Amino acid sequence: TDGNRKAVSALKVLPLKNDIYAGKVTIPEIVSYHRRKLSVTEVDYRAFDNCPELKEVVVPKTVSSFPPIFGSPEVERVTVDEENPKYRSLDGAFSGCEMLKSVVLSDKVTRIPNGTFANCINLESITWGAGIRAIWGKAFENCTALKSIVFADSIEDVSSDAFRGCTNISSITFARGKYFNLDSLPKEFFPWGQNAFTLDGV
């Protein structure tokens, strides 16, 4: 409230199991610090790394900075309060979440940053929100369970390596009049060359 940032130990806020997070973890909106009530606005870098039993993280509307999650393969869901006006997924936020099977983006999400869903090897489906505009480099790298992509009309920019290593993709649907050069996909997916139907908007 006074404009100063305070670091508060997670040991005083969230339950731990053998010094790591497990199950469902709900980040609070407010914490006590020397008898003062402070809003939680940031979660420390790598806070949820290497938590083999972590399943779900709930992020409140007050948090404007959330860290990447590495080495926590059982994470199935990260839920963000719908009233969170500033939440953004940082690079690699869900990288390596091997249990993640589907992604449903809210209309507030405008971009998928670098490596956000990389190595989510069981990711099977992506549902875009109406606000999505860009998909950055290696956003879905090595998502080998992904078999089809249907690009939303709102998407304007897709990095050529956004789907690098997605070797099982067999169907791609572009919005009419929009086409993205996905040179990271296997060459056998485009036996006729990637630019064959560019002007037709197929």
Stockholm file with secondary structure:
# STOCKHOLM 1.0

chainA/1-202         TDGNRKAVSALKVLPLKNDIYAGKVTIPEIVSYHRRKLSVTEVDYRAFDNCPELKEVVVPKTVSSFPPIFGSPEVERVTVDEENPKYRSLDGAFSGCEMLKSVVLSDKVTRIPNGTFANCINLESITWGAGIRAIWGKAFENCTALKSIVFADSIEDVSSDAFRGCTNISSITFARGKYFNLDSLPKEFFPWGQNAFTLDGV
#=GR chainA/1-202 SS CCSCCCCCCGGGTSCCBTTBCEEEEECCSEEEETTEEEECCBCCTTTTTTCTEEEEEEECTTCCBCCCCCSCTTCCEEEECTTCSSCCCCTTTTTTCTTCCEEECCTTCCEECTTTTTTCTTCCEEECCTTCCEECTTTTTTCTTCCEEECCTTCCEECTTTTTTCTTCCEEECCTTCCCCCTTSCGGGCTTCTTTTGGGTC
#=GC SS_cons         CCSCCCCCCGGGTSCCBTTBCEEEEECCSEEEETTEEEECCBCCTTTTTTCTEEEEEEECTTCCBCCCCCSCTTCCEEEECTTCSSCCCCTTTTTTCTTCCEEECCTTCCEECTTTTTTCTTCCEEECCTTCCEECTTTTTTCTTCCEEECCTTCCEECTTTTTTCTTCCEEECCTTCCCCCTTSCGGGCTTCTTTTGGGTC
//
